[in-house]
Amino acid sequence: MAILDLNKESESHFQLVYYSDRGVKYCHHEYVKLLQDNHIKISMTENRDPLENAIAEKVNGIILEEHFIHNK
């Protein structure tokens, strides 16, 4: 459903980035091809450490919060 909605908004200037750990299901060639075919950038943890997800989420939250505070 998300990809269908994304494709409807073809005039959007946003680039979607899909972040995940390196779980088998996220590295499967068919899944990666689906993301690539829909021009979705792939970002994954480096060391298969699930704790990296928490760090990335915190950094992303800080960046978004700072962006919206300064752009109001």
Secondary structure, 3 states (H helix, E strand, C coil): CHHHHHHHCCCCCCCCEEEECCCHHHHCHHHHHHHHHCCCEEEECCCCCCHHHHHHHHHHHHHHHHHHHHCC
